[in-house]
Amino acid sequence: MVRPFFNQACFFAFFVSLWNVWVAECATTESKPNLRGRFLHITDFHPDKYYSAGSSTSNYCHNHDEDLSTQKKARYLSPGPGYACDSSLALVNETLSWLSKHKDDVLGGLDFVLWTGDNSRHDNDNHFPRTRKEIAEANRDLVNWMVETFPDIPVVVSIGNNDIYPHNIMTAGPSLMIEDLEQAWEPILPEFERHIFQRGAYYVNEVIPNKLAVLSINTLYLSSKNAAVDGCPNKKHEAGTLHLRWLRVQLKLLRERGMKAYIIGHIPPTRDQWYDRCYSMFSRLMYQYRDVVISQLYGHMNVDHFAFMQYKHKHDVDVAQNERTISIRSAQPNYLVNLISNQYEALPAVPLNENDSVIDDKVKSYSVAVVGASIIPEMFPSFRVYEYNVTGTESLQSAERMTEVEDDEDCAEEDELCLLELSEDGDENGDIVDAMKKKKKKNKKKKRAVPGSPGPAYQPQPFTPTGFTQYFLNTTEYIDADESTPIEFTVLYDSRSEPYYMKDLTVPEYVRLARRIAGKASKDEEPVASLQDPEISKKKKKKKKKKRDMNALAKTYVWRAYVGSRADVLDDDFYN
């Protein structure tokens, strides 16, 4: 098959990008959006049309012809936590019905919805094999339900590893699977992004025109489980490399327009789950455009937690290298224990009383990937409402540079994405070797990446996330529910309350919380409220050495990660 000439594709993409900017600039400004300063993150619905009340949990809550199992039976909403069953349509509908009813009175109103994929059931039952058609239908139905639930605000979705057939395996676009998803997502997909979507199921949505964008990335092209791609090699037309080149261009355009961005995807960026080069290139982009990117939100793992990425210059060793020893298993609490001991403990101290420039110098190379809890009832169904600072957003001018970054035509030595732009466009298999040689001859002095000044992710300013509230549905209380039973999502915890006491959701605050969870924080890093909390201060007392000494905060963190569905993680014996 003959690949279209890349220069033409590049020119077309560039032209449409300029067109998007022009359309946004020409949008009416007479009716300014009434921002509430809140948005919803929801993920991993996994609706299962074959879920059947009364079926066995050992059969994935499906009816089999010869079901002689004595295992627990599925109920109307769910069998309760701890079973490998996907979401009943009743659970999906009740969740969206509750959100529709309470998005204003309980949640306080929302500006947009971020939805990080897996909109189809797992392919785990040979009695009911999945098909491409079924996956497309599940996505179409869920998109329509989401639009009915949130008719007046933007809904931005990203592709999950179970939104394709077969799961985990996705070739470069255009493809029939991407075409199916484009049609299924038609009600929420921006019109002028469809040409890009066809290339790889990724796109941009300006949720607050001219001010705030959401970049929906396709993590399948970066995932090491996707055998249909080759990671992010030094070849500009490989799916992963092409995707990150697109991401780099979008971040650059947003910077030039004075805009900020959220990045959403399905599979979180860890060395265990992403190709090494994809991880390294992506972490570099997060460092280089830290003035633009506010936060990264993901799904996939079903556990509520956060992990750090650290960009280091070539040949340096970063904190996240320790992730190689962490095996990713969504149902294994040892993953979180290892994350705490291998990554959180190695983070730098960030005292509260130091000035912003000193703090920034310590954390500037770090970014945070936040992984959300899921709707799938393996644990208690859960979602999160974020709050962000809207003060001053009205005065932000379109196309005005909020940060000045010298954008040199030369590339840093280790900037593969930049160097690829210098290589021959017409060379289908061209790599960066020639470009690197030319670069070294032109400038023998090595250049290093220059990041933008601290953005909303690092210091309080317009669009900085200030906190979140985690909601959950205790399905054990609804075991005997039927279609006439009203359900109620309630608050599991709040980031600003005990024992986290986070004053905002900036990177320095996440670093302090992580060090407190790991038991490594000094008094200078502790919030005043936590020093007065008797439960937390117990960890300061000397104890006999154990194999693992998990403090009260760490136990709470693990308990919350599993949405309160596992009481055993609060016991000392669990960690020994």
HELIX and SHEET records of a PDB file:
HELIX    1   1 PHE A    6  CYS A   26  1                                  21    
HELIX    2   2 THR A   57  ASN A   59  5                                   3    
HELIX    3   3 LEU A   89  HIS A  102  1                                  14    
HELIX    4   4 ARG A  132  THR A  149  1                                  18    
HELIX    5   5 LEU A  176  ALA A  184  1                                   9    
HELIX    6   6 GLU A  191  GLU A  193  5                                   3    
HELIX    7   7 ARG A  194  GLY A  200  1                                   7    
HELIX    8   8 THR A  219  TYR A  221  5                                   3    
HELIX    9   9 ALA A  239  GLU A  256  1                                  18    
HELIX   10  10 ASP A  276  GLN A  288  1                                  13    
HELIX   11  11 VAL A  319  THR A  325  5                                   7    
HELIX   12  12 ASN A  334  ASN A  342  1                                   9    
HELIX   13  13 TYR A  344  ALA A  346  5                                   3    
HELIX   14  14 ASP A  356  VAL A  363  1                                   8    
HELIX   15  15 THR A  393  SER A  395  5                                   3    
HELIX   16  16 GLU A  416  LEU A  422  1                                   7    
HELIX   17  17 VAL A  433  LYS A  442  1                                  10    
HELIX   18  18 THR A  475  TYR A  478  5                                   4    
HELIX   19  19 VAL A  507  ILE A  517  1                                  11    
HELIX   20  20 LYS A  523  GLU A  525  5                                   3    
HELIX   21  21 VAL A  528  LEU A  531  1                                   4    
HELIX   22  22 PRO A  534  SER A  537  1                                   4    
HELIX   23  23 LYS A  538  LYS A  540  5                                   3    
HELIX   24  24 ALA A  552  ALA A  561  1                                  10    
HELIX   25  25 ALA A  567  LEU A  570  5                                   4    
HELIX   26  26 ASP A  572  TYR A  575  5                                   4    
SHEET    1   A 6 VAL A 155  VAL A 157  0                                        
SHEET    2   A 6 PHE A 112  TRP A 115  1                                        
SHEET    3   A 6 ARG A  38  ILE A  42  1                                        
SHEET    4   A 6 SER A 382  TYR A 388 -1                                        
SHEET    5   A 6 PRO A 465  PHE A 472 -1                                        
SHEET    6   A 6 THR A 490  ASP A 494 -1                                        
SHEET    1   B 2 TYR A  51  SER A  56  0                                        
SHEET    2   B 2 HIS A  62  HIS A  62 -1                                        
SHEET    1   C 6 TYR A 203  ILE A 208  0                                        
SHEET    2   C 6 LEU A 212  SER A 216 -1                                        
SHEET    3   C 6 LYS A 260  ILE A 264  1                                        
SHEET    4   C 6 VAL A 293  TYR A 298  1                                        
SHEET    5   C 6 TYR A 366  VAL A 371  1                                        
SHEET    6   C 6 HIS A 305  GLN A 310 -1                                        
END                                                                             
